Amino acid sequence: MPYPKLVVDTKKLAHNTRTLAERCAARGIALAAVTKVYCAFPELARVQAASGVAWLADSRVENLAKLQDIPLPKILLRLPMISQAEDVVALADLSFNSEIATCKALAAAARKQGKIHDVLLMVDLGDLREGVWADRAVETAGEILALEGVRLRGVGVNLTCYGGVLPSSANMTRLVEIAEAIEKRYGVALEIVSGGNSSSLKLLASGGMPSRINHLRLGESVVLGFETAEGTRIPGTVDDVFTFAAEIVELQTKPSLPVGEIGRDAFGQVPVFEDRGWRRRAIVAAGRQDLRIDAMRPRDEKISILGASSDHMILDVTDSSREWQVGDAVEFNLAYGALLAAATSAYVTKEFV
Ligand SMILES: *Cc1c(COP(=O)(O)O)cnc(C)c1O
């Protein structure tokens, strides 16, 4: 298969998924596997679905459409667009919501399709991305409960996505209190209390998660074995499920300082250079169109990334113990941003092994 390519070790993906699904299950938590970082490739979602998860979750309706053959309930994580209400009802079993206007559109679409659509009310506990402010949660729940065609299945929170707010016993307890206040006020039972994303795992491991939290949506921790907010590796997981490989198209010895007057580069930046003398430099055929170079590192730790333009990435291979040749492929580990870009790029071949 042609380079550049994204190679996925499905055994390792299964290992990470099962490890975290079991860790969650031990605390009464159902795991939703979040597929958006790998564009919901069905080959990979199927592996996750067979590894102990209860749900598949994605931000995009287009991705959920690819997963319809997999017999697990699906969650739409991003607040639905009213313009997509029909598709949301058709393709998602549960959607996360904070707007009554949207819930009304979902209810109408559900009635039209002869369905009941499940809704989870998102509560903003300070991170300032989606969710009703906590003091509006009970009232909003009442408005959802009054709609015919949707069913309020629970409440949830998202943290460490915009404001960087970390999950804590305090904000998780607040979410549980909101769930209980809704139950008491309207005489209903809320089945799901969804306590966040990968950044909630640390609180879970420390024993600080209230027992009523019974649902997590995990993407990064499962696919990369890493959690960005705390900057920690997740114990028991592997970090090389995904390998990016790009082919060397030039290998030359050149000075480390450009020659001539310096203007802006292709991305509007004035580049800065350090004089390290003459260096062995490799150009690989991949670039910013496919990747985020600040979110990846060569597997060979003696190689460093010097920079990239749209289609060329420049590496310093002087210190590598391998005799690199033009035509060789260099392998990289990817962090979240680079994986997201590589999975999305039409120029990157995907290989599942
Ligand atoms: C993307 C997303 C997740 C998964 O986040 P990770 O940090 O990758 O685990 C969970 N919930 C929502 C609402 C999301 O948008």
Residues whose N, C-alpha, C, O or C-beta is under 5 A from the ligand:
A	BS01	LIG	V34 L77 N158 G196 N197 S198 S199 R217 L218 G219 E220 S221
